[in-house]
Amino acid sequence: MQPLKIAVLYGGKSTEHEVSVHSAQTVCRLLSAQKDKYTIFPIFISRQGHWFLQTECGEQTPQDKPLTPCLLPDCQLISPDGSFKLKVDVFFPVLHGTNGEDGVLQGLLESLNTPYVGCGVLASAMGMDKEISKLVAQQHGVAVLPYQKIRRGQAYDRPALEAWASQQGYPVFVKPMSLGSSVGVTKVKTAEELHPAIEKALAFDECVLVEKGVDNAREIFCALYGQGLQAAASSCGELKMLANEFFDYEAKYLVQGGCETRVPADIPPSMQKQMQKDALTVFASLRACGLARVDFLLGKDGKYYFSEINTLPGMSETSLFPQLFESSGYKYTDILDGLIQIAQKVHQEKSKLQLNR
C-alpha cells in the first residue's frame, strides 16, 4: 500500500503565524518519521496569503516553490506556470487564529473535495467567535461569564458601559471577539482604562467583548479528540502564571518562564469529571470534530466558567493539547494517525450524501 500524501498547512495571515509554524514543525517531524505510512508535503502560507511548498517545515526561504490551490481533477495544488502539480490524499491544517481556524480555510478545503483534519466550516466559525460559542455553551447548561459586546464603527454608551463594569466589579477583561493566544486582551482595573482597552482590541477585530473578570482565576484546560459526544476527553491541565498579571501573549510565548504547565491540574476528581463532561458538551454542541481544547476559568469560590474553545490548538510537543493527552496515557503519534483517519472517514461519509433530487 502506497503511503498517504499529507499536505501540512501552516503559517498564514494571522497574528498567530509564528505559533503555527512552531506547531507544524512538530507535526511534520512526527509524521515524516512514519515513512511507511505518509509522504509529507510542508505547505507554508505567507503573511500575504501566498502558498509555498517547502523541503523542510519552517519560515519562508528563497528555495520555496510557489503553489496555488486549484479545482482540477488531477490535482489540488499547482505551480503558477503549470509545470508542477500535486495531488494529496489529506490536508492537515496547523493554522491558528484568523484565516486558518475560523472556517475560511475549511471552506476552501471543502471546495477542493479532499479530506482534511479537524473541524468543519460551521464548527470552526462558531468556535472562533467567542460570543457564539458562549451562547451555545450556555444553551446547553455550561456556565459562562456576563459580557457586553462592542462593534467597530458603532457608537456605544460609555457611561452605561462604565456603570455595568462597576456593577460587575473590576477587573473586567476586554478581548477581541475572534482571536486566540490572548492577542489584544487587556485586564482592566479602572473605568479610565476601559475605553483605551476597547480601542486596542478593535485594532485586531471588528467586535470585542467586555467580560466580567474572575480575578486571580485559574485557567483549566481539557483537550478533546474524536467525534461528537464519543470523543475522548483528556485529564485537565492548568497554566500557572509566573509572569505578568494574566495569561497574555507575552507571558505565554515571549517571557522565558512566563507560565508553567501543570498536568494534571490540582483540582478535585469530581470537578475534573464535570469539566470533562462540560468540555464534551461544548465540543458536540458546536458540531466539532477531530480535535479541540476547551478552556475554563476557575474562581476561588470553586465555581468555573467556560472561556473559549480552540478548534486548532497548539500542536508542538510543548503545547497543552499533546501534554494533556500524553498525561492521560495516549501517544501523540497515535493521535495524529487517528486525526488523519477521522478526516478520511468524515469525507467518505459526506461523499455518500445525495446532491440531486
C-alpha positions, 0 to 999 in steps of 0.5 A, a space after each residue: 500500500 502506497 503511503 498517504 500524501 499529507 499536505 501540512 498547512 501552516 503559517 498564514 495571515 494571522 497574528 498567530 503565524 509564528 505559533 503555527 509554524 512552531 506547531 507544524 514543525 512538530 507535526 511534520 517531524 512526527 509524521 515524516 518519521 512514519 515513512 511507511 505510512 505518509 509522504 509529507 508535503 510542508 505547505 507554508 502560507 505567507 503573511 500575504 496569503 501566498 502558498 509555498 511548498 517547502 523541503 523542510 517545515 519552517 519560515 519562508 526561504 528563497 528555495 520555496 516553490 510557489 503553489 496555488 490551490 486549484 479545482 482540477 481533477 488531477 490535482 489540488 495544488 499547482 505551480 503558477 506556470 503549470 509545470 508542477 502539480 500535486 495531488 494529496 490524499 489529506 490536508 492537515 491544517 496547523 493554522 491558528 487564529 484568523 484565516 486558518 481556524 475560523 472556517 475560511 480555510 475549511 471552506 476552501 478545503 471543502 471546495 477542493 473535495 479532499 479530506 482534511 483534519 479537524 473541524 468543519 466550516 460551521 464548527 470552526 466559525 462558531 468556535 472562533 467567535 467567542 460570543 457564539 460559542 458562549 451562547 451555545 455553551 450556555 444553551 446547553 447548561 455550561 456556565 459562562 461569564 456576563 459580557 457586553 459586546 462592542 462593534 467597530 464603527 458603532 457608537 456605544 454608551 460609555 457611561 452605561 458601559 462604565 456603570 455595568 463594569 462597576 456593577 460587575 466589579 473590576 477587573 473586567 477583561 476586554 478581548 477581541 471577539 475572534 482571536 486566540 493566544 490572548 492577542 489584544 486582551 487587556 485586564 482592566 482595573 479602572 473605568 479610565 482604562 476601559 475605553 483605551 482597552 476597547 480601542 486596542 482590541 478593535 485594532 485586531 477585530 471588528 467586535 470585542 467583548 467586555 467580560 466580567 473578570 474572575 480575578 486571580 482565576 485559574 485557567 483549566 484546560 481539557 483537550 478533546 479528540 474524536 467525534 461528537 459526544 464519543 470523543 475522548 476527553 483528556 485529564 485537565 491541565 492548568 497554566 500557572 502564571 509566573 509572569 505578568 498579571 494574566 495569561 497574555 501573549 507575552 507571558 505565554 510565548 515571549 517571557 522565558 518562564 512566563 507560565 508553567 504547565 501543570 498536568 494534571 491540574 490540582 483540582 478535585 476528581 469530581 470537578 475534573 469529571 464535570 469539566 470533562 463532561 462540560 468540555 464534551 458538551 461544548 465540543 458536540 454542541 458546536 458540531 466539532 470534530 477531530 480535535 479541540 481544547 476547551 478552556 475554563 476559568 476557575 474562581 476561588 469560590 470553586 465555581 468555573 466558567 467556560 472561556 473559549 474553545 480552540 478548534 486548532 490548538 497548539 500542536 508542538 510537543 510543548 503545547 497543552 493539547 499533546 501534554 494533556 493527552 500524553 498525561 492521560 496515557 495516549 501517544 501523540 503519534 497515535 493521535 495524529 494517525 487517528 486525526 488523519 483517519 477521522 478526516 478520511 472517514 468524515 469525507 467518505 461519509 459526506 461523499 455518500 450524501 445525495 446532491 440531486 433530487 
